[in-house]
Amino acid sequence: MGVVVLLEVAAIGVQCAARGCLQRVVRQDLLERADCGLQLSGTVVATGETFVPLLGLACAGVGSPTVHRLDASRQPGAVELRIPLVSQAIAAVESELRTRATTDPDRCCGYFPALADDREIISDLPACQEFAEHLPNIWHGGHRYEFNFLRLSLVQQSADASYHLDSDAATALTGDVTTINRRQIRRLLLNLSARSDRSLHYLNLDPGSLELAVDGSYVRVADPEAVREHGLIATIPRRRGSTVHGLIFASNLVLHSGVDDEHGHFIAAYGIEIDASESAALGANVSNAMRTRSRSSH
């Protein structure tokens, strides 16, 4: 496909978030096997979906003084890709995924190489495979972002934002949540649609200071309504010819939810996982959410 020229845009516009959506993949077996192995001291754990965070954190409601704003360095950053000859390849991918999505109950289809062994996942997608082979990685900021997945939806998947943390780069929602606080998952999300913009809803709050819940490898806000007023929106412009727009952010450190309109979405995701200094607060919150979820299931 030729040389990729990546330009980073200094600023992006944000506004209050009200609506959003999420297309998720969940592996319940990881929850059954997972055990953080943390020694709890003075722990107070409630039943059901709520809990009291560990390490001295109080139950984090909106008005709680323990709730912290998202650090400025973690705000999503806008990028612009100029990829010669990309239009033809994207058109082939879009046609292929649209054909499959028309017969899908959710009107959605994706290409997830990491799930190729899953019998319920469609992997016979030659146009998608060719795209991944021609553009296997993208360099930015000294890091090489690897191709992870493509996804297309013909309809809006959800009306409300479902703020979550990625547990891995490969699929976003099939990783090991027990190590989520010891890795930084850098996500490069591209809007391949030439028809409509794509919106990323995210919380302007540090996930280490919030109540979290764990469902398999899906880490989410325990009470979305309590924090919805802190939502912001980063808009990814539609593709114009060989110019593709996207966002880069630490997807396991920013609670986020992809959002589209009635036209659905068409996205590509690249990512990288790097070692990071351990976040005690985030690790404790995830650990406690897992223990609460495990107890409530018995």
C-alpha positions in Angstrom: 0.0 0.0 0.0 3.0 2.3 0.1 4.3 4.6 2.8 2.1 5.6 5.7 2.5 9.2 6.8 1.2 9.8 10.3 0.4 13.3 11.5 -0.5 14.0 15.1 -3.1 16.7 15.6 -2.5 18.8 18.7 -6.0 19.2 19.9 -9.4 17.7 19.6 -12.9 19.0 20.4 -14.9 17.5 23.2 -18.4 17.9 24.5 -20.7 16.4 27.2 -21.6 12.8 26.4 -25.2 11.5 26.6 -25.4 8.5 24.3 -23.2 5.7 23.1 -22.7 2.0 22.2 -20.5 -1.0 22.6 -20.0 -4.2 20.6 -18.4 -6.6 23.0 -16.8 -10.1 23.1 -16.6 -11.8 26.5 -14.8 -14.8 27.7 -16.4 -16.1 30.9 -13.7 -18.8 31.3 -11.1 -16.3 32.3 -13.2 -15.2 35.3 -13.4 -18.8 36.5 -9.6 -19.3 36.3 -8.5 -15.9 37.5 -7.2 -15.2 41.0 -5.3 -12.0 41.7 -3.8 -13.6 44.8 -3.8 -10.3 46.7 -3.8 -10.4 50.5 -6.6 -8.2 51.7 -6.4 -6.3 55.0 -9.3 -4.6 56.6 -11.4 -5.3 53.5 -15.1 -4.6 53.4 -16.9 -6.4 50.5 -20.6 -6.0 49.9 -22.8 -8.5 48.0 -24.2 -8.0 44.5 -22.7 -5.6 42.0 -21.3 -3.0 44.5 -18.2 -3.0 46.6 -15.8 -0.9 48.6 -12.5 -0.3 46.8 -9.3 -1.4 48.7 -6.2 0.4 49.7 -8.0 3.1 51.6 -10.3 4.2 48.8 -13.8 5.0 49.8 -16.9 4.0 47.8 -16.5 6.3 44.9 -19.7 8.2 44.2 -19.7 11.2 42.0 -19.4 13.6 44.9 -16.7 11.6 46.7 -13.4 13.4 47.3 -11.6 10.2 46.3 -12.7 10.5 42.7 -9.9 12.0 40.5 -10.0 13.6 37.1 -8.3 11.9 34.2 -4.7 13.0 33.9 -4.2 15.4 31.0 -1.5 13.1 29.5 -4.2 10.4 29.1 -6.6 12.4 27.1 -7.2 10.8 23.6 -5.1 12.4 20.9 -6.3 12.8 17.3 -4.1 11.5 14.4 -4.3 11.6 10.6 -3.1 8.8 8.3 -2.2 9.3 4.7 -2.1 5.9 3.1 -1.6 5.8 -0.7 -3.8 3.3 -2.6 -5.8 2.6 0.6 -9.2 3.5 -0.9 -9.5 0.4 -3.1 -8.4 -2.0 -0.3 -10.9 -0.4 2.1 -13.7 -0.7 -0.4 -13.1 -4.4 -0.8 -13.1 -4.9 3.0 -16.3 -2.9 3.3 -18.1 -4.8 0.6 -17.0 -8.1 2.2 -18.1 -7.2 5.7 -21.4 -5.6 4.5 -22.3 -8.8 2.7 -21.8 -10.9 5.9 -23.4 -8.3 8.1 -26.7 -8.4 6.1 -27.3 -11.9 7.3 -26.1 -11.4 10.9 -28.8 -11.1 13.6 -27.0 -8.0 15.0 -26.3 -6.6 11.5 -22.6 -6.6 12.3 -19.5 -8.4 11.2 -15.8 -8.3 12.2 -12.4 -9.7 11.4 -10.6 -10.8 14.5 -7.4 -12.8 13.7 -6.8 -13.5 17.4 -10.1 -15.4 17.5 -9.5 -17.5 14.4 -9.8 -20.7 16.4 -13.2 -19.8 17.8 -15.8 -21.7 15.7 -18.4 -18.9 16.3 -16.2 -16.2 14.8 -16.1 -15.8 11.0 -12.5 -15.9 9.7 -13.0 -16.7 6.0 -12.6 -13.1 5.0 -10.0 -12.8 2.2 -10.4 -9.0 1.6 -9.8 -8.4 5.4 -6.9 -10.8 5.4 -5.3 -9.0 2.5 -5.8 -5.6 4.2 -4.1 -6.9 7.3 -1.2 -8.3 5.3 -0.7 -5.1 3.4 -0.9 -2.8 6.4 0.3 -5.1 9.3 1.5 -2.3 11.5 1.7 1.5 11.9 4.6 3.4 13.5 3.9 6.3 15.8 5.8 7.9 18.7 8.5 5.4 18.5 6.1 2.5 18.9 4.9 -0.1 16.3 1.1 -0.6 16.5 0.1 -4.0 15.3 -3.1 -4.8 13.3 -5.7 -6.1 15.7 -9.2 -6.2 14.1 -11.7 -4.7 11.6 -15.4 -4.3 12.4 -18.4 -3.0 10.5 -22.0 -2.5 11.6 -25.0 -1.6 9.4 -27.0 -0.2 12.4 -26.4 1.6 15.7 -25.5 -1.1 18.2 -26.5 0.7 21.4 -28.2 3.9 22.5 -26.1 4.4 25.7 -22.4 4.6 26.4 -21.0 1.5 28.2 -17.8 2.8 29.7 -15.2 0.0 29.9 -11.4 -0.7 29.9 -9.7 -2.9 27.3 -8.2 -6.0 28.8 -5.9 -6.6 25.8 -4.9 -5.2 22.4 -5.9 -8.1 20.2 -9.7 -8.0 20.7 -10.0 -5.4 23.5 -12.1 -7.7 25.6 -10.4 -11.1 25.9 -7.3 -10.4 28.0 -6.2 -11.3 31.5 -7.8 -8.7 33.8 -5.4 -9.8 36.7 -2.5 -8.0 34.9 -4.4 -5.0 33.5 -2.7 -2.7 36.0 0.8 -3.8 35.0 0.4 -3.1 31.3 -0.4 -0.1 29.1 -2.6 -1.0 26.2 -2.1 1.7 23.5 -4.9 1.7 21.0 -4.9 3.3 17.6 -8.6 3.4 16.5 -9.2 4.4 12.8 -12.5 5.4 11.2 -12.6 3.7 7.8 -16.1 5.0 6.9 -16.4 7.5 4.2 -20.1 8.1 5.1 -20.1 9.1 8.7 -18.0 10.3 11.6 -17.2 8.0 14.6 -17.4 9.1 18.2 -15.4 7.9 21.2 -17.2 8.6 24.5 -14.9 8.5 27.5 -14.9 9.5 31.1 -12.8 12.4 32.3 -12.1 10.4 35.5 -9.3 8.2 36.7 -10.5 4.6 36.7 -8.4 3.9 39.7 -10.7 6.1 41.8 -14.0 4.6 40.6 -16.0 1.5 41.4 -15.5 -1.2 38.7 -17.2 -4.4 37.8 -15.7 -7.4 36.0 -17.7 -9.8 33.7 -15.2 -12.3 32.4 -12.6 -10.1 30.7 -14.9 -7.2 30.4 -14.0 -4.4 32.9 -16.7 -1.7 33.2 -17.9 1.1 35.4 -20.1 -0.4 38.2 -22.6 2.5 38.1 -22.6 4.3 34.7 -25.4 6.7 35.6 -23.5 8.0 38.6 -20.6 9.2 36.4 -22.3 9.9 33.1 -22.1 13.7 33.6 -18.3 13.4 33.5 -18.4 12.0 29.9 -16.6 13.6 27.0 -16.7 13.0 23.3 -13.8 12.8 20.9 -15.0 12.8 17.2 -13.1 10.9 14.5 -13.9 12.4 11.1 -14.9 10.3 8.2 -12.4 9.0 5.7 -11.6 11.2 2.7 -9.9 9.3 -0.1 -6.5 8.0 1.2 -6.7 10.2 4.3 -7.9 8.3 7.4 -8.5 9.8 10.8 -8.2 8.2 14.2 -7.5 8.4 17.9 -4.6 7.2 20.1 -5.2 6.5 23.8 -4.3 4.1 26.6 -7.4 2.0 26.4 -6.9 0.2 29.7 -6.4 3.5 31.5 -9.3 5.4 30.0 -12.9 4.3 30.5 -14.4 4.6 27.0 -17.2 3.5 24.7 -17.3 3.6 20.9 -20.4 5.3 19.6 -22.0 5.5 16.1 -25.2 6.8 14.6 -28.0 5.2 12.7 -25.6 4.4 9.9 -23.5 2.1 12.1 -19.7 2.1 11.9 -16.7 0.8 10.0 -13.4 0.8 12.0 -10.0 -0.7 12.2 -8.0 -1.1 15.4 -4.3 -1.3 15.9 -2.6 -1.7 19.3 0.5 -2.4 21.4 0.9 -3.6 24.9 3.9 -2.3 26.9 5.1 -2.8 30.4 4.0 0.0 32.8 4.5 0.9 36.4 1.8 -0.9 38.4 -1.3 1.1 39.4 -2.1 0.0 42.9 -5.5 1.7 42.9 -6.6 0.2 39.6 -5.3 -3.2 40.4 -7.2 -3.2 43.7 -10.4 -2.1 42.2 -10.3 -4.8 39.5 -9.3 -7.4 42.0 -12.1 -6.5 44.4 -14.6 -6.4 41.5 -13.6 -9.9 40.5 -13.9 -11.2 44.1 -17.4 -9.6 44.4 -18.5 -11.1 41.1 -17.2 -14.5 42.1 -19.0 -14.5 45.5 -22.3 -13.3 44.0 -22.3 -16.1 41.5 -22.3 -18.8 44.2 
